[in-house]
Amino acid sequence: MARVIHFEIHADNPERATKFYRDVFGWEFNSWGGPMEYWLVKTGVPADPGIDGGLMRRTQPGAGTVNTIGVTSLDDSMKAVEAKGGKVVVPRMSIAGVGHCAYCLDTEGNTFGLIQLDSSAK
């Protein structure tokens, strides 16, 4: 069974958003340091239930929170999404040292991510 392993919050003003979540929930934010503005979000200690995530500057009007689901085969999962009426909207891409991901729409128009972890990804 595939599980949600990461979330992304899209924000018009990342500085304001990180302050909000830090002040309200005590979350920690660290810059990814990659080619785009992206902050890793630590929501608690690994031993406790829950997941960590990311925060990024909103690039599309209306983009909200995106849950990312860990899968064993990205290609098979993208095929299954389309076979069941969903749509792949951002095709397979690599995240160096993390894995390969894609973004999809479900049958209701909700965006979600798929990720196949692979630390050797370049």
N, C-alpha and C positions, 0 to 999 in steps of 0.2 A: 504494500500500500504506500503510495507516494504521500509525503507530508510537506506542509508549508515549512520552509527552513529560513526564510528571509523576507523582510518587507522593505518597501521603499516609500518614503513620503516625498511628494513633489511640493515644492514651496516657491512662491513668488519672491520671498525675501528669506533666504536660508538663515541669515543671522538672527532675524526675529524669531523664526521657527525653532532654531536650536535653543535659543534663550527660553522660549515658552516651554518646550519639553524638558529642558534641564531644570527649570524652576518648578514646574508642576510635578514631574515624576522622578527627578534626580538622574535622568539618563545622561550618559557621557557621550560626547561627540569628538571624533578625531578625523582630520582631513585624510582622505585616501591618498592624495598626492599624485593622482593620475592626470591624464590629459584633459579631464573635465572636472568641474567642481562637484565633489562627492564627499560626504562625511559618513563614516561608519558610526553606527549607533549601538552602544552597549546598554541594554535595558536591565541587566541584573547579572548575578553570578551564574556561571555555567551549570552548577549543580541544581539550581532552581528551575522549575518549569518555565517555559517561555522561549522566545526567539529574539535574536538581535536583528538589526536591519541597517538601512541606509537612508540618507536624506540628500536630495539633489535639487538644483534649481529647476523650476518648472519650464519645460521647453515646448509644451503643447497646451493650448487653452483647455481648461477643464480636467487636466491630468490630476488624479488623486492618488490615493494609496494603492500600491501594487504588491500583492503577495506573490512570492516566488516559491515554486514547488520543486523539490529535489526529485530527479528522475534517474533511472539507470541508463536509459538510452534516449538522448535528446531527439534523434531522428525518428525513432519509433513513436515517441510521444507527440511530436509535431504532426506526424501522419494520423495518429489517433484523434487529435484535436480536429483536424480538417474532415476526417471521416465521420465525425459525430456532429458536424455542423458549426464548429468553431472556425477561427481564421488565424493564421500566423501573420502578424503585422510587422514584426521585426525579425528577420531571418537569423539563423544561426550566426553567432559571433563568439569570439574568444575573449576571455578575461584572463590576462597573464597571471599564472600561478594559482588560479581559482578553478577555471573550467570553461564550459561552453554554455551559452544561454540563448534564449529566444523569447520574444514577447508575443502573446496571443490575445484574442478576444474570445470569450465564451459565447454561448448562444443568446445571452442577454446583453451583449455589448460591453461586459466588464473586462478590463485588462488584467492579465496575470502573466507571470514569468515562469519559464521552465529553466532549470539548470542541471547540467550533468557535471558533477564535480570531477576535476582532473588537475592536480597540482602541477602537472607538466605542461599545461596549456600555455601557449605563447601568443 
